[in-house]
Amino acid sequence: MNLYNISSRIIVTCSNRLSPYLQQEIELLGYKPVRVFKTGVELLGTMQDCIRLNLRLCCASQVLFSIKEFKAWNADDLYKTSVTMEWENILPAVGYFSISSNVSNETITNNLFANVKVKDAIADRYREKTGGRPNSGSELNGAVIHLYWKEDIAEIFVDTSGETLSKHGYRKIPGKAPMLESLAAATILAGKWDGVSPFVNPMCGSGTLAIEAALFATNRKPGLYRNNYSFMHIVGYEESFYNSAYTELEQQVKDAPEGLQIIASDISEDAIQITKVNAGIAGVESLITYLSCDFEETPIPEGAPGVVYFNPEYGDRLGVEKDLEATYKRIGDFLKKKCKGYYGYIFTGNLELGKKIGLKPKRRIEFYTSRIDCRLFEYELYAGSRETDET
């Protein structure tokens, strides 16, 4: 069995609440999802499709290619079926593989035990058929086999991504409490920015939002910043197909729209320097204007209205939260007084602080960051007198 010659079920996973934006990306690539759920999208396709998806998706975490679904009541059942699979035709003899899993089975109290059962099955099958076996370990830099096991149904996938796709590869200096790149991309897709009008990001931190905006405006995809995936370590992989897909990515990069203004400001000079470094790695340093200043001093371009996007601190201690109440009120005042005609966005994981903004959101878009329930508040900041204080 050569995995590169068959079609199968593909599960593209994502962080909770990102699936609508992942679905949007997948459909723009010409695929028709079979199912959309809160942490992913299911479709049908080939390993070649997995390569395209890995290179192009901004909101995804992993691209999983199904190779076997079966009944398994316990670890012995898992091993007995896994050992019959043609691993010698999936994993190179001179190679390296690791096992990841998502397990919910009453007989298993530790996912690592299930991982070891699959690893042992692979090793035993390989020894029986070839007299040897590939190396294995916990690193995700070779082939990755993923086990999904819920109750009595087990399914084994090739995780064609390996290391998560949520990190887009350009952020070498993360800064303080950075927003994950896939989440930043999804929040931009959720908003009303058109990729042409101004994008203003006060309190920019390590610059993730401003950089993702620049990538969006120039059609730069995450695959441009990475050169190792699990699919490269599967029997049947043809480097020429990957090279062609990568070249296509390069060719589809476009010049920034004429007059595009992306502004990143922060009161911390260190944050601005980090943003410049990360933007340089992403190849978009020249597309961003950098300012070290209090957010209230951030200039708002006149003319075509655009987006002003804040991602302030949430506050996790009583004293800090009290101080942030004044900051959130200042942000609301800034949006109301200086950003008329724009759309304002505030991303926060503290809904009580959100009430201090003093503006009534047009939309409250649900997200998660880690395990924190978050909202992206959208404000339509009318140029006239229609902005409404929240009561």
N, C-alpha and C positions, 0 to 999 in steps of 0.2 A: 504494500500500500504506500503510494507516494502522496503525501498530503497536498502537494502542489498540483495534483491532477484531479482533485475532487471538490465538490461544493458541500457546504455544511452550514450549521447554525452558527452565527456570529453574535456574541453578546459584547456590546461596547458599554463598559461601566463608566460611572461618573460619580461625583460627590452628590449627596442627597440634595434634591431640588434643582439640580442642573439639567435634568433630562429634557425639559422642553427646548433648551437652547442647544443641547447636543443633537436632538432630533432635527432642529432647524439646520444645523451644519450638515448632518448626514443627508438630508433631503436635497440640499443645495449641491451636493456631490453627485446627485442622480440616483441615490438608493431609495428604496421604499421600505420603511420599517415594518416589521411584522407585529411588533409589540413595543410599547413604551411604558416603562415603570419608573418609580421614583429615583432609582439609582442606575438607570441604564436604558439602552435601546437594543432590541433584537432585530436582526435581519438575516438574510441568506446570502452566502457568497463564497468566495474562494480565498485561499491564502494570498493571492495577488491583491484581492480586495482589501485584505487585512493590511497589506503594505501601504496601500493608498490611504487607508483610514488612519494608520499610525502617523503618517507624515503630515496629514492635513488637519486633523481635528484639534481644536483649541480647548474644548470643554471636557474632553474625555480623560479617564484614568487608565483603563486597560482595554485592549482589544483581544477577546477570547474566542478561539476557534474550536468548536466542539469536535471531539474524536470518538467519544463513547459515552452512552447513557445506559444505566443498568440498575437492577435492584440490588441493594446491599443492606442487610439488617444489622450487620456488625462488622468489625475489622477483618474477621476471617473472610467474609463475603467480599469485602473490598479487595483484599489481596488475591483471592481466587480468580476474580474476573480480570483484575489488572495484570496478572502474570500471563494471561493468555493473549494480551495485546501485542502487536508486532512492533515492539519498541526498537528492534534492530533496523526497522525501516523508517523510524521517526527521528531517533537521536543518533548522531554520528558516533562511531566507536571511539574516535579520538576527539573528545569534546568534554563539555561540562554541563551539568543540568542541576536545577533546584526545583523544589516543590513548594507551592503556596496553596492555601486552602481557605474555604469558607464552610465550616461544618456545624450542623445542628442535628445531632443524633444522640439519643439518650444513652447509648452505650459508650460514647466518647466524651471524656471529661477534659481532654487536652488536644487541641488541633494538631500539635506536633506528633502525637502518636499516630494519627491518620496519615500525616505526611510521611512518616517513617515506613508505614505499611506500603504506600505507593512506591516509595524509593526502593524498598526491598524487592517489590514485585518487578520493577524495572531491572534491577541488578541481577536478580535470579533468572529472568527471561533472557537477558543478554548473555549471561554465562552459559546457559543451556544451549543457545543458538550459535554463539561465536567463541566461547571460551574466555571472553574478557568482558569489560564493562566500562562505560564512560565514568569520569570523575563526577562527584556531586558535592554539594555544600549549600550554604545559606545565601550566598551572593546571587544577585539577579542579573549578572552580566553575561550569562550564557543562555542556553535553552531553559525555559521555565514551563513546567507542567502545573496546571491548576486543577485542584479538586473542589467541586461544589457538591456537597452532600447534605441533603435535608431529609430527615426521617429515614425512609427506606429507599430513596431515589438518589443515586450517585451519578455524577457526570464528570468526565475528565476532559479538560481543554488543554490546548496549547495556548498559553498566555503569550501572544505574539509580540507584546510590548516589552516585557521584562520590567525594567525600572518604570515607575509611573509616568504617564504622559501629562499629569497635572502640573508638573514643573517643566517649563518650556525651554530651559537650557541656557538662558542668557543671564540669569540672576545669580552671579557669582558671589555678590555681597548682599545678604538678605536684609540687613537693617533690623529695626526693632519691630516685632510683631507684624511681619509682612503678610499681605493678602496673597493667598495661593494664586498662581498665574491663571489656572483654569477658572477659578471663581471670578477673578478680575475680568477675564474675557467674557464670561457669561453675564456679568452685571452690565457690561457695555452693550452686549446684544439685547439685554432686557430693556434698555433705555431707548431714547429717541435720537441718539447721535447719528448723523448721516455720514460721518467720515470725511466731511468737507468743511463744515462750519467749525468755529473755534471749540477747542476742548480745554477747559481750564481745571487744573487739579491742585488746589491749595492743600496744604498739609500732606505733601506727596510722599513723605517717608522715603522708601527705597525706590520709588518711581514706577512701581508695577503698573498702576492704572495708566499713567501717561505713556509708558512704553507700549502697553497692549493697544492703546489707542493709535499710536504711530504704526504698529504692525498691522492693525485693521485697515488703516487708511492707505497702506501701500501693499496690501495683500501678501504680507510675509507670514508664512506658516511655521509652526513649531519644528517641523521636520528639517528646516534649514539649520537648526542649532544642535543637532544630535546625529551621531554616526554609529550607534550600536543599539540593536533591538534583538529580542529573542528570536524573531523569525529568521534572522541571519544564521542561526545555529540549528536549523532543522534540515533533515535530509531532503534534498530536492531544491533547496534555495538556489536561485540563479541571480548572481550579483548584477547581471546586465539589466534585469527588470528593475531592480532597486535603483540603479544608476539612471535609468531612463525616467523613473518616477521623480527622482531627486532633481534631474535636469529640468523637468517640467515645472517643478516648484520654483526653481530659479527664474525660469522664463516668464512665469506669471506674476512675479514681483513688478509692481508698477511705480511710476514716479508719484510723489506726493502731489495732491491737488494743488493747483496754483494758489498761493496765498494762505495755505493751511497754517493755522496757528494752534500749537499745542503748548500750553504753559504749565510748568511744574514749579510750585513754590513751596518752601518750608522754612520755618524759623531757624532750623538747624543747618549750619553750613556743611556739617558732616553728611547729613541726609542728601543735600544737593550734590555733593561730590560722589556719593554712592550711586545716586540716580544717573549721573553722567557716565560712570564706569559701566553700569548695567546697560544703559542705552547704547554705549559704544560697542559692547559685545553683541547687542542685537542689531547693530548697523543702522540705528536711527538717531544717533546723538545729534546730528545737525537738524533734525526735524522738531526738536523740543527747545523751548526757551526756558532757561533755568533762573530762578530768583530766590535769593535767601532773604526772607522777610516774614513778618507776621502776616497771617492769611488776609487780614483786612486791608493790607497794602497791595495785594495781588491785583494787577490791572485786568480789567474786563474789556476785551476788544469791542469796539463799536461796529455797527453795520449788521451783517447777517447774524442773527442770534444763534447761539450754540448751546453748550452744556457746561455747567460748573459742577464738579463732582468732588465731594468731601468723603473721606474715610477716617473720621476722628477716632481717638481712643474711646474704649467702652467703659473703662473704670472697673476694677475688680476689688477695690478696698474702699471702705466708707469715706475716708478722708479724700481720696482721689476722686471718687464719684461726686462729692460735694463741690470740689473745685471745677469739675467738668460741667456742672450745671450752668455756670456762667459762660463757659466756652461754647456750649451748644446754643445758648441764647444769642451770643455774639454771632455765631454762624447764621442763625435765622435772620438776625438784623442785617448782616452783610448781604445775604441773598435778596432780601426784601428791598433794600435801599440801593444796592449797587449792581444788581444782576437782572434788571428788568428786561423782559423780552426773551430771556434765556429759560432753559429747563435746568432746575437745580436738583441734584441728587445727593442724598446723605445715606451712607451705608453704616449701620450700627448694630451692635449686638446687645445694646442696652435700651430696651423699649421705654423705660422710665425716663432716661435722659432724652430720648426722642421727643417726649412731650414738652421739653424745655425749648425746643426750636421756635415755637410760637407761630408756625405756619401750618396750614391745613394741607396735608399731602393729597395730590390727585390720585396717586396709586401707592399702595404698600405692597411691595413685591417680596415674597418670602424666599430666604436663603438660609443656609447653614454655613458656619465656619468652624471647623473642628466639631464640637458638640454644642455650639452656641446657636440658639435660635436667633436669626438676624432678619433685618428688614432693609430693603433699599427703598427709601422714601423718595418719591418723585414730586416735584413742585413745578407747576406751570407759573412762571413769574411774569405776569402780564405787564406790558409796558405802560398800561393805563392805571386805573385804580381798582382793579378787580381782585388783587391778591387779598386773601382772607386770613385774618389771624385765627389760630386755633383756639377754641374755647374749652 
